[in-house]
């Protein structure tokens, strides 16, 4: 009965997605579309940019395919959102009491650069509802996990990427963008709702206020039910974000090596690098220096963190099975 119920639910979701004409993610690796100023239909980039109020960052113009009115609307919404306790500089220095546990429970890490120079960010989706429940038993709620991911984003945009929200120039490529690799290591129909759905919805709401950071998203190890998952997640994404997503259903390692040199690619993903990346070390050190309460003379250090065990979620995964 449970199987039949899940099957009926899957069919209904597929029908709803088809009715809404939600485009499927690309299955092949090709040049990602250049959503932004080029799509505006103006005779030149300067013509479109000149129509934009001078205090609106150009990333917001790219996010709405060069529509000045929509860019201004999005920016005003983001200004109000930031004023409501979400200023990037405040988020970046917010306390992170659950940093180690969340890192270990929900694997996500940065690992060097791709062949073009984009920062590489990895996120592993592995039994997410179970992982969220395990963290909840340790006193870490969904709001804590989302706040952690927001902190990581704010730190990344201010530290590892060029141009957070600088007004007056378009973000540089590759310095201003990152390559996102999402490993659907273990996810089932039971993860299409509940805490997992709430997590992705909350993360998308945050990302909407940090547009045009992702150069391309590669999804690997997509399960057979990915079509159902896509029907749930896709409506939450901006069209230009959806267009940058590629799903690799077969041998993804060879394709990843087309994008990232082997000595820059984690072992678990077909590369030869089993080290903890300098980006992860820098993030750890920042948390210890600025987001962790100091206790007497025993100030936190990377040495003490390493002694307690790697919490980045990267080293164990990089080593492979």
Order of alpha helices (4+ residues) and beta strands (2+ residues): alpha-alpha-alpha-alpha-alpha-alpha-beta-beta-alpha-alpha-beta-alpha-beta-alpha-alpha-beta-alpha-alpha-alpha-alpha
